[in-house]
Amino acid sequence: MSIAEPDSRQGAPAPKRRRFARLDRFSGNKFLIFGISVVALSIFLAAFGAAISPYDPIEATGDISVPPPPIVEWPRLFYLAVSGQLERPPHWFGTDQSGLDVFSRVISAPRADMSIALGGALISLFLGTFLGLIAGFYRNWATELMMRISDVLQAFPVFITAMILVALAGRETGNLVLALVLVYTPIFIRLTRSEVMGQSARGYVQAAWAVGNYGFKIAVKHVLPNSLVPSLVQLSVTVGFAIILTAGLSFVGAGVRPPTPEWGIMISIGAQQLILGEWWPSIFPGLAITVTVFGYAVVGHAIEQKFREA
Amino acid sequence: MIGRFILRRVIIAFFQLLGVSLVVFFLIRLLPADPVANLVGLNASDDAYAQAERSLGLDKSIFEQLSVFLGFSEDPGLVDASLGISWMTNEPVFLEIGRFLPVTLELVTLSLLLSFLIAIPLGMASATKPGSIADKVALIWGMFAGAQPDYWWGLLFVFVFFYVLGVAPPPMGSIDPMMSRPSVITGFLTIDSLLLGRFDVFISVLFHLMLPVVTLVFVISGAITKMVRQNMVRALSSDYILYAQACGLSKKEVGRYALRAALTPAVTLVGIFYMILLSAAVTVELVFSLSGIGQYAIRSILTFDYPAIQGVVLTVALLSLFIYLILDIIHAYLDPRVQY
């Protein structure tokens, strides 16, 4: 950031205009609004999806393989459903071959998918940032050993490793989170470490040493906040990858157990019928994954842009 | 000089592989899975259980098992390269992997080549004309297709191109089921059919590879476009390009110089993309019923077939180390600044 910013000149009309410019840039960016809405919606549905779903996501409705109503009918159906003129809520996304309501399952699935993906990504972020900070700040044989271990971990094929961990440890939510942590933490260690190593040579760290701070305080209070950006950008990318991995594991039969509402399971169940033309049981959950992952990628890109400008 | 460099890398790779084998070996035995119960069923008598445990060698101590795995006993192990005997098929794991791996390599290599054919022009156009339509397409494509559920896109393509349009074969393997498979020479169906002059088989194989390849190209080309764009932007702003422009070279010539400079550091990234594709291939093979290494991995992991799991992980690790080594050598040839 240059010193001659209009902001720094007091009394000039520039600050106001600049604030609006920033607001413009923010609201003008339709993508970013889309991304933030997706992230918010994914978290909202993780919390309340099962509560607001029109049908029980794991109980058969008796309507087997009902196709979704044509999209032009949706406004009329929505009006009828809201005004209470229908006996039962419509099957917006149809039902699958065992009679489960696809819409209810799609909006209940974030409970499993998002809590595993967010949990795995956030724990990886905290653990990886902490270990990376230590590895970058204190350079000795112990941290060197840690880096070599994380090298070996990164040499493992991600999907196969996660599959082994979950299948052999038991297909429980906790084990899935653990597998994600094991696979993704080395990335955050490496990112934070290289950033910390760059920061440690800077003047403000020298100054902090010079006034007599002790090492750990400098690391946490001064170096850490300045080394977080790459990890935060990586976080949203990792959430996306973690969603794909979580759903992928259940798609191949090594993830959350059916009949839990979960996008990967739904795609896998629907896949058998897809080839016969029954597209809705697997297309809608996949669409949910695609949109969610894209939303997180957009937010990650925006974070990256913002900090690069600053 | 290059000989010493390769030798050193091979020695390091050997220790890395040893590390990977040991980690896999202990990891799968530490996890609370019960392969014996999986084999004999939960209602088996204690006798049957004990007998199965003995036949799998799981009654031995973990260090005895390790020595068997490494091949220091009369049973087949790592040293005689059989990688042990699969518990499910009683076949040497090495032979099985030799049958499954070519299918995957064929799929992944073809997909990577095609992705680069798409990504290089798109990334270049985007870098040379910032703000243009090509630039916007590349940016959104990079964000969108950099991370997508390949298994779902595969199914979507099957629905559209097989069920609706009828221009693609059903997702049932890598060759027309009515066709006799060519005898195995290399294991790569495309190469074997050409060597034997069976052009009907060759066409059928390509036909069946079409959708899986499109799926993989779709999910990886965005990331590659992004990478090409970044490297190209960096190359275009470098001093020697400024110099080339100052000398009055045409835009086309400058672009050619920049492309070479942009792609040289990217050579090492090809390995990473190859590995990502190999991971993605696991689910894509499942969707299209291709009997590749991914299907083999799923089967052995879900049946707790320890020798096969160890074999798969070792094979993939060996493959990645080999690819990284080859790419480093290519990189060294392309970039005269690289010191061994």
Interface residues (C-beta under 8 A of the other chain):
Chain A: V152 A155 F156 P157 V158 F159 I160 T161 M163 I164 L165 A167 L168 A169 G170 V237 G240 F241 I244 A247 G248 F251 V252 G253 A254 I267 G270 A271 L274 I275 L276 G277 W279 S282 I283 P285 G286 I289 T290 V293 F294 A297 V298 H301
Chain B: Q16 G19 V20 V23 V24 L27 I28 L31 P32 A33 M143 F144 G146 A147 Q148 P149 Y151 W152 W153 L155 L156 V158 F159 F162 Y163 P170 P171 M275 L278 S279 A280 V282 T283 L286 V287 A297 I298 I301 L302 F304 I309 V312 V313 V316 A317 S320 L321
